[in-house]
Amino acid sequence: MQELRRDGRWYTLSPDRRAARPKPAPGCATIAAAYERAVRTGARSPTRGATRTIVDRLRDASNACKAQQYQTLLTNHAFHLELAIGRGGDVLKLAAAATQGRLAGCVGIDCAPGAIEEAARRAARAGLGCRLFVCDLCTQPWGTYLVKEQCPTFDSVGIQFAFHYMVRDASVLRHVLEQIARVTNRGAVVFGTTLRRDASYDRDKIFIDTGADQQPCLGRVARVRIPGLVEGPDQGHLAEHVVDWAAVEPVLHDSGFYLESLAPVRGDPLDAYLSFVLRRFR
């Protein structure tokens, strides 16, 4: 696990020493490569007026949902952990919470070094103090590292459009939940957005090619592409999992969490996303 410091240099944790720029975490190399490429090419800007596309409306709906989550779930000078922070698309929401006194501190983790570097630039522009780390959330003991680094115990955890990467196997989800429990307070809230299981993925040629209707223990495999938002190599598909919440809930409960709410994202033109809130009860 490595940290990008404010001086723009990478440091290896325990022992703390300056290090070369890390490579994307091997367990999620395809996803990391997609984000690295997005950093190099730049994100596509939403179109305006009558020419706005369905992807623009999808982005708007997602951002409105996330803004509401950060507004209502970050309270009373909370310490917040953002998992799969990516390029920092939600940094402004976190900065607003800090300005309003609802956020006392923030830590972000992602598997892609280039994405973390972009998140650092955005955080600096927004005036948000945020420690940023690179590691594979699904395999590495990142909770142990954060404890060793004397990071605060967190009141909230954000997982925006990434929870579906964590349900490819029950052991992976248990690992992630174990790490979250290691660094959060009892009663901590875990929230985010994810793919909706019953969405029509080929509608308007946005979500394309669900592939074989496989049934892993916690969700169906889908090959997904949303132009300008979610793209794999050569503008291809990324392998996602559409979360089977009925199968996930027992794993959550065994790990000390429960599903507090699950709802469609208001205004989503494809009915493709879900908003979820989990709560740690032990």
N, C-alpha and C positions, 0 to 999 in steps of 0.2 A: 504494500500500500504506500502510495506516495502523495505528498501534499504540494500544491502550487502556492507559494508564499506571495506576499505583497510585493516582494522585490522582483517578481517575475521568474524566479528560479524554482526548480523542482527539488524536493528533499525526500529522502527515504526515511521512514519512521522507524524508530527503535532498531538500530541506532540512528540518531538524527544527523544526517550528513547530506551534503549537496550531491545531487545525482543527475544523470542524463535524463532527457525527456523520456517518459515511460512509453512502452508500446501498449496498444490496446489490450485489455484483458483477454486472454486466449479463450475463456469460456463463452465470450459473447463477441467474437471477432467480427461477425457479419453485421451485427447491429452497430458496433463501434465504427466499423468502416463506413457505414451509411452516414453516421453523424460527422465523421471526419471529412467526408466528401462534401456534406452540406456546409461545413465551415469554410472549406476552400472555395466553393462556388457561390456562397451567399444564399440566404433564404429568399424565396420569391416574395415580393411585396403584394399585399392584397390589391385587387383592382377596385376602382371606385365607380359610383354611379350605375347606369343601366348595364354596363358591361360586366358587373360583378358575377363571378362564377359560383357554382355550387360549392366548390372548395373554399372560396372566400366565406360563404355563409356557414360552412362547417367549422372553419377556424373561429369565426365570430361567436358561434354558439358555445364552442369549447372554452374560449377565453372568458365569456360571460359566466359560464358555470364555475370555472376555476376562480375567477374574481370573487364570486359569492362565497366560495369555500374559504378562501383566505380572509375574507372580510368577517365571516361569522365564526370561524373555528380557531383563529388566532386571537387570543384575548389575554389581558392582564400580564403584559410583559413576558410573553411566552418565549421559551427557547425552542427553536424549530429545526428539524432535520429534513432536508429535501433529498430523497433518493432518486437516482436517475435524473439528475438536474439538467442534463443535456447542455445545450448552449445558453441556458439561462433565460429561456423565454418568459419565465414567471418572476424574474428578478424585480421588475417594477412593482409587482403586486406585493412582494416581500418588503421592498423599500417603503412602500406606502404604509404597510403595517408598522414598520419601525418608526416612521415619522409620526404616526398617530399614537405611539406608545404601546402598541399591542404586541410588538416583537422586541425581545431583549437581545437576541443573538441567533445566528443562523449558521448551519453547516450543510454543505452540499457534497454529494458523491456521484460519480459517473464512471462508466467503463472506458470512455473515449477521452484521451488527453487533449485533443484539439477542441472538443466541446467544452471541456473544463476551462481551457485558456480563453475561449470566447465568453463563457459565463463570467470569468474574472474581469474581463474588459467591461462587460455590461454592468456588473456589480459596482465597479469603480466609478463608472459614469453616473450610476444612480445614487452613489454615496452610501452603498450598503456594505457594512462590514460582514464578510462571510468567509469562513475557512472552507477550502475546496480540496477534495481528495479524489484520486483515481484508484479504483479496484473493481473486481468482479463481485457484485453484490450477492450473486447466487452461490458462490463457492468459498470466498475468503471470509475470515473471521473479523470483519470490519468493526463490529461492535467492541471486540476486545481492544483493537487499535485505538478507537475513540476514547475508551476508558483510560488507556495508558497515556493518551495525549491530554488527559484532564479536560476533555470537552464536557460541557454541562450535561446534566440529565435532561432529556427533552420532554416537552409537554405536547408536542405535535409532530407528526411525520407526514410529508407529502409524497405521493407516488403518482405522478401525472403521466397517464398513458404509458405505463410500464408494468403495472401489476400483472398483466397477461404474460410477461416474460418469466414471471416467477412461479407459474403454475404448470410448467412442463412436467413436473414430477412432484409427488407429495413431499419427498425428502428435501427438494429445493425450497418449497414454500415453508416447511418447518425450519430450515436453516435461516431463511430471511426473517421469519417471525421471532426466532430465538435471538437473533442479533438485535432486532428492534426492542425486544423485551429487556435486553441487557443495558440499553442506553436510554430507556424512557421511564417516566414515572407511572405508577399505577393510576389508571384513569386517563392516560394519554390517548389522544385521538389520532387515528391514521386515516387519511382521506386521499381521494384522487379520482381519476377518470380511467375508463377502460373500454374495451370493445363490448358491444351488446350482442348477446348470444343469438337472439332471434332476428337480427337485422338482415336485410336483403343485400348481400355483399356485392352483387353484380349490378345493382341499380345505378343507372347513369354512368356505368363504366368507371366508377370511382374505386370501389372495392372490387377487385378482380380475382377470379380463380381461387375458390376456396379449397381446391385440391380434394384428396380423398377424405371422406367423412370419417376420419379416425376418431377414436374415443379414448384418449389417454385418461388417466384417473381423474384429472381435474379440469379438463377442457378440450374442446375440439380444435384441431390444427386448421389454420387458415393461412393462405398466402395472400398478403395484403399489399396494395399499392394505392396511395392517395397522392396524385401528382402535386409536387411542391411541399408535401407534408411528410409522407411516409414512403420512402423509395429505397429499394435495395440496389445492388450493383447494376450499373448501366441502366438506371431508371427502371429496374425490375421490381420484383416483389420481395417482401420480408416475411419470414415465417413467424406467425403470431399464434397465440392460443386464445380462443374465445372462452372466457372463464365459465365453468359450470359451478355456479354458486352453491347449489345443493350439495355438490361433492366437496367444495371448499370449506363450508361452514364447520363440519366436524374437525377439520384440521385446525381451523382458527380456534375453536373452543379448547381443543387439547393443548394449544399453545398459549392459552390465557387471553384470547381475544374473542369478541363477538361482533357480528354484523349489525350495526346500529341502523343504517339506512341504505337503500339501493333504489335509484330512481333514474329515469331517462333524463337526458340533457335537454332542457327547454330550448326550443328553437332549432334543434338539430335537423337539418333538411333531409338527412338520410336515416334518422332513427338509429344511428350507428354507435353512439356512445352511451355509457352509463356513468353516473356519479355514485360513488360509494363512500361510506364512513364506517370505520371499524373503531372499536373501543377496547382498550386493555383493561381487564377486570382483575387480574392478579399478577 
